[in-house]
Amino acid sequence: MVISVASGKGGTGKTTMAVSLALSAERAQYLDCDVEEPDGQIFLKPEITERLPVSVPG
């Protein structure tokens, strides 16, 4: 199952809702695609074990 939380307006609780959904699932992957303020890590406090470069073809 894929669940997406989106809105064009800031301050609507998207991150709070998305993190809550991810934490409530037994197995989940959380991807914060906010290009300006990706704040999911504030709530999740992940242990970063590896960093990988990301690029956009073009």
C-alpha positions in Angstrom: 0.0 0.0 0.0 1.2 3.5 -0.8 -0.1 6.5 1.1 0.8 10.0 0.1 0.1 13.1 2.2 0.1 16.3 0.1 -1.2 19.9 0.1 -0.2 23.1 -1.6 -0.5 25.1 1.6 2.0 25.2 4.3 1.2 24.7 8.0 -1.5 22.2 7.5 0.1 19.3 9.4 1.3 17.2 6.5 4.6 16.2 8.2 2.8 15.5 11.5 0.2 13.3 9.8 2.8 11.5 7.6 5.1 10.8 10.5 2.2 9.5 12.6 1.1 7.2 9.8 4.6 5.9 9.4 5.1 5.2 13.1 1.7 3.5 13.4 2.5 0.9 10.7 4.3 -2.3 11.6 6.6 -1.9 8.5 6.8 1.5 6.8 9.2 3.6 4.8 9.0 7.4 5.2 10.1 9.7 2.4 10.0 13.5 2.9 9.9 15.1 -0.5 9.6 18.7 0.7 12.1 20.7 -1.3 12.2 23.7 1.1 11.8 22.3 4.6 12.1 18.5 4.9 11.4 18.2 8.7 10.5 14.6 9.1 13.8 13.8 10.8 12.9 16.2 13.6 10.1 13.8 14.6 11.7 10.5 13.7 15.3 11.1 14.9 16.8 8.5 12.6 20.2 7.0 12.9 21.9 7.9 9.6 24.2 5.0 8.6 24.8 6.0 5.0 24.4 9.0 2.7 23.9 8.5 -1.0 24.0 11.3 -3.7 20.8 12.0 -5.5 20.6 13.7 -8.9 17.9 14.6 -11.4 18.5 13.8 -15.0 18.2 16.6 -17.4 
